[in-house]
Protein backbone atom coordinates (compact mmCIF):
# COMPACT_ATOMS: atom_id res chain seq x y z
CA UNK A 1 0.00 0.00 0.00
CA UNK A 2 1.26 3.51 -0.81
CA UNK A 3 1.93 6.27 1.62
CA UNK A 4 -0.65 8.86 2.58
CA UNK A 5 -0.78 11.91 0.33
CA UNK A 6 0.43 15.19 1.73
CA UNK A 7 -1.73 17.09 -0.77
CA UNK A 8 -5.19 18.35 0.08
CA UNK A 9 -8.18 17.74 -2.16
CA UNK A 10 -8.09 21.43 -3.12
CA UNK A 11 -4.43 21.20 -4.17
CA UNK A 12 -5.16 18.13 -6.27
CA UNK A 13 -8.17 19.86 -7.83
CA UNK A 14 -6.13 22.94 -8.66
CA UNK A 15 -3.39 20.82 -10.24
CA UNK A 16 -5.87 18.90 -12.39
CA UNK A 17 -7.73 22.07 -13.37
CA UNK A 18 -4.44 23.75 -14.31
CA UNK A 19 -3.78 21.02 -16.86
CA UNK A 20 -7.39 20.80 -18.06
CA UNK A 21 -7.51 24.56 -18.64
CA UNK A 22 -4.14 24.31 -20.43
CA UNK A 23 -2.42 26.77 -18.10
CA UNK A 24 0.25 24.13 -17.42
CA UNK A 25 1.41 20.87 -18.91
CA UNK A 26 1.32 17.57 -17.06
CA UNK A 27 5.12 17.56 -16.94
CA UNK A 28 5.25 21.09 -15.45
CA UNK A 29 2.64 20.26 -12.86
CA UNK A 30 4.33 17.03 -11.82
CA UNK A 31 7.74 18.71 -11.62
CA UNK A 32 6.40 21.60 -9.50
CA UNK A 33 4.60 19.26 -7.10
CA UNK A 34 7.28 16.60 -7.04
CA UNK A 35 4.93 13.81 -8.09
CA UNK A 36 5.02 11.18 -10.81
CA UNK A 37 2.86 11.29 -13.89
CA UNK A 38 1.25 8.08 -12.64
CA UNK A 39 0.17 9.87 -9.46
CA UNK A 40 -1.16 12.77 -11.50
CA UNK A 41 -3.06 10.36 -13.77
CA UNK A 42 -4.66 8.83 -10.65
CA UNK A 43 -5.72 12.31 -9.50
CA UNK A 44 -7.32 12.90 -12.90
CA UNK A 45 -9.20 9.60 -12.67
CA UNK A 46 -10.40 10.50 -9.19
CA UNK A 47 -11.53 13.92 -10.41
CA UNK A 48 -13.50 12.38 -13.26
CA UNK A 49 -15.05 9.80 -10.93
CA UNK A 50 -16.03 12.61 -8.56
CA UNK A 51 -17.65 14.57 -11.36
CA UNK A 52 -19.56 11.49 -12.46
CA UNK A 53 -20.76 10.86 -8.92
CA UNK A 54 -21.81 14.49 -8.52
CA UNK A 55 -23.80 14.41 -11.74
CA UNK A 56 -25.36 11.06 -10.87
CA UNK A 57 -26.35 12.41 -7.46
CA UNK A 58 -28.14 15.28 -9.19
CA UNK A 59 -30.14 12.80 -11.25
CA UNK A 60 -30.90 10.71 -8.16
CA UNK A 61 -31.85 13.84 -6.23
CA UNK A 62 -34.25 14.91 -8.98
CA UNK A 63 -35.72 11.43 -9.09
CA UNK A 64 -36.14 11.38 -5.30
CA UNK A 65 -37.83 14.79 -5.42
CA UNK A 66 -40.25 13.48 -8.06
CA UNK A 67 -41.12 10.49 -5.86
CA UNK A 68 -41.61 12.72 -2.82
CA UNK A 69 -43.79 15.13 -4.80
CA UNK A 70 -46.02 12.25 -5.91
CA UNK A 71 -46.22 10.95 -2.35
CA UNK A 72 -47.12 14.42 -1.08
CA UNK A 73 -49.85 14.80 -3.71
CA UNK A 74 -51.28 11.39 -2.78
CA UNK A 75 -51.20 12.29 0.93
CA UNK A 76 -52.99 15.59 0.22
CA UNK A 77 -55.68 13.74 -1.76
CA UNK A 78 -56.11 11.25 1.09
CA UNK A 79 -56.39 14.05 3.65
CA UNK A 80 -58.97 15.80 1.52
CA UNK A 81 -61.00 12.60 1.09
CA UNK A 82 -60.84 11.84 4.82
CA UNK A 83 -61.85 15.40 5.72
CA UNK A 84 -64.87 15.10 3.41
CA UNK A 85 -65.82 11.70 4.86
CA UNK A 86 -65.42 13.06 8.39
CA UNK A 87 -67.68 16.00 7.57
CA UNK A 88 -70.32 13.71 6.06
CA UNK A 89 -70.18 11.32 9.01
CA UNK A 90 -70.53 14.25 11.42
CA UNK A 91 -73.64 15.48 9.61
CA UNK A 92 -75.10 11.96 9.51
CA UNK A 93 -74.50 11.41 13.23
CA UNK A 94 -76.19 14.72 14.07
CA UNK A 95 -79.28 13.64 12.10
CA UNK A 96 -79.48 10.35 13.99
CA UNK A 97 -79.72 12.09 17.37
C-alpha positions as CSV (number, residue, x, y, z in Angstrom):
1,X,0.0,0.0,0.0
2,X,1.3,3.5,-0.8
3,X,1.9,6.3,1.6
4,X,-0.6,8.9,2.6
5,X,-0.8,11.9,0.3
6,X,0.4,15.2,1.7
7,X,-1.7,17.1,-0.8
8,X,-5.2,18.4,0.1
9,X,-8.2,17.7,-2.2
10,X,-8.1,21.4,-3.1
11,X,-4.4,21.2,-4.2
12,X,-5.2,18.1,-6.3
13,X,-8.2,19.9,-7.8
14,X,-6.1,22.9,-8.7
15,X,-3.4,20.8,-10.2
16,X,-5.9,18.9,-12.4
17,X,-7.7,22.1,-13.4
18,X,-4.4,23.7,-14.3
19,X,-3.8,21.0,-16.9
20,X,-7.4,20.8,-18.1
21,X,-7.5,24.6,-18.6
22,X,-4.1,24.3,-20.4
23,X,-2.4,26.8,-18.1
24,X,0.2,24.1,-17.4
25,X,1.4,20.9,-18.9
26,X,1.3,17.6,-17.1
27,X,5.1,17.6,-16.9
28,X,5.3,21.1,-15.5
29,X,2.6,20.3,-12.9
30,X,4.3,17.0,-11.8
31,X,7.7,18.7,-11.6
32,X,6.4,21.6,-9.5
33,X,4.6,19.3,-7.1
34,X,7.3,16.6,-7.0
35,X,4.9,13.8,-8.1
36,X,5.0,11.2,-10.8
37,X,2.9,11.3,-13.9
38,X,1.3,8.1,-12.6
39,X,0.2,9.9,-9.5
40,X,-1.2,12.8,-11.5
41,X,-3.1,10.4,-13.8
42,X,-4.7,8.8,-10.6
43,X,-5.7,12.3,-9.5
44,X,-7.3,12.9,-12.9
45,X,-9.2,9.6,-12.7
46,X,-10.4,10.5,-9.2
47,X,-11.5,13.9,-10.4
48,X,-13.5,12.4,-13.3
49,X,-15.1,9.8,-10.9
50,X,-16.0,12.6,-8.6
51,X,-17.6,14.6,-11.4
52,X,-19.6,11.5,-12.5
53,X,-20.8,10.9,-8.9
54,X,-21.8,14.5,-8.5
55,X,-23.8,14.4,-11.7
56,X,-25.4,11.1,-10.9
57,X,-26.3,12.4,-7.5
58,X,-28.1,15.3,-9.2
59,X,-30.1,12.8,-11.3
60,X,-30.9,10.7,-8.2
61,X,-31.9,13.8,-6.2
62,X,-34.2,14.9,-9.0
63,X,-35.7,11.4,-9.1
64,X,-36.1,11.4,-5.3
65,X,-37.8,14.8,-5.4
66,X,-40.3,13.5,-8.1
67,X,-41.1,10.5,-5.9
68,X,-41.6,12.7,-2.8
69,X,-43.8,15.1,-4.8
70,X,-46.0,12.3,-5.9
71,X,-46.2,11.0,-2.3
72,X,-47.1,14.4,-1.1
73,X,-49.9,14.8,-3.7
74,X,-51.3,11.4,-2.8
75,X,-51.2,12.3,0.9
76,X,-53.0,15.6,0.2
77,X,-55.7,13.7,-1.8
78,X,-56.1,11.3,1.1
79,X,-56.4,14.0,3.7
80,X,-59.0,15.8,1.5
81,X,-61.0,12.6,1.1
82,X,-60.8,11.8,4.8
83,X,-61.9,15.4,5.7
84,X,-64.9,15.1,3.4
85,X,-65.8,11.7,4.9
86,X,-65.4,13.1,8.4
87,X,-67.7,16.0,7.6
88,X,-70.3,13.7,6.1
89,X,-70.2,11.3,9.0
90,X,-70.5,14.2,11.4
91,X,-73.6,15.5,9.6
92,X,-75.1,12.0,9.5
93,X,-74.5,11.4,13.2
94,X,-76.2,14.7,14.1
95,X,-79.3,13.6,12.1
96,X,-79.5,10.4,14.0
97,X,-79.7,12.1,17.4
